[in-house]
Amino acid sequence: MDSQPFKSIYLGNSGCHGTKDQGGTAVTNSALDAIAIWTATTTTTTGGAWTRLAYSAAGGAGAVDLSSYASSIQAAGGRMMISWSENSAPSDANDHTTYEKAVTFTVPGSITSQAASTTSRGGQQCTSSSYFTQVNVSCIQGTCNMPSQMYTGTGFNPICYGRAYGLVLNSNNGQCDWTMDSQPFKSIYLGNSGCHGTKDQGGTAVTNSALDAIAIWTATTTTTTGGAWTRLAYSAAGGAGAVDLSSYASSIQAAGGRMMISWSENSAPSDANDYTTYEKVVTFTVPG
């Protein structure tokens, strides 16, 4: 900020902190009593609806890539469902209630859902938290005959040597990576040949093209923004130094990029957490 006729509202370090209006009035650095950056407060809710992410009918799905859905799964709190039909195709593949069987589970932590591969990686142990995480499994439709606890990929990344998404439970060895064979593993896989199908607690396996249909879903979320605002950064009477808002990127994205900057030039706000107590406020929306 100098004598040039720029207009600005800055929250940053010395020289890049302050305001300059259309009349040329500048209030910089410690002369600015307070300035804050806010984003619209959002509320995300999940109801009974589900969004289908992947589907395969009568055969291996090939190299499935759910990475573009990572943010949707994260917004849903990791709530997932797998539905499948072994005897006939569902009457409506987009309606999970028309499948013969369905289970739900919740993937904890950060979701990455990396793309599956057509080539195998090395086999990993169930105890390897980089590759596997244990989840509670609930059968919500049909007679699933699956264990109440199984393993899925950490961050809902692929399992079965990186070739499928789904659930697995090991037998008498410690490895969770398993292609479908005669060993007594239990699994629900959507992937490529050898890593596609189901095997239940009774040992019944339905693999590859014998499986009429299988789909992966995440809980549908609805995000609303009201009149509330969440403060992201604040500085009183001086440059704020090196400000880092990177941890708020997902919150700003969820708010549709709706932003606000509030500031006071003559006296500090009576409540720095209440934007209505600042002297001046502008709002704007960041696209993309």
Secondary structure, 3 states (H helix, E strand, C coil): CCCCCCCEEECCCCCCCEEECCCCCEEEHHHCCEEEEEEEEEEEEEEEEEEEEEEEECCCCCCCCCHHHHHHHHHCCCEEEEEEECCCCCCCCCCHHHCCEEEEEECCCCCCCCCCCCCCCCCCECCCCCCEEEEECEEEECCCCCCCEEEEEHHHCCECCCCEEEEEECCCCCECCCCCCCCCCEEEEEECCCCCEEECCCCCEEEHHHCCEEEEEEEEEEEEEEEEEEEEEEEECCCCCCCCCHHHHHHHHHCCCEEEEEEECCCCCCCCCCHHHCCEEEEEECCC
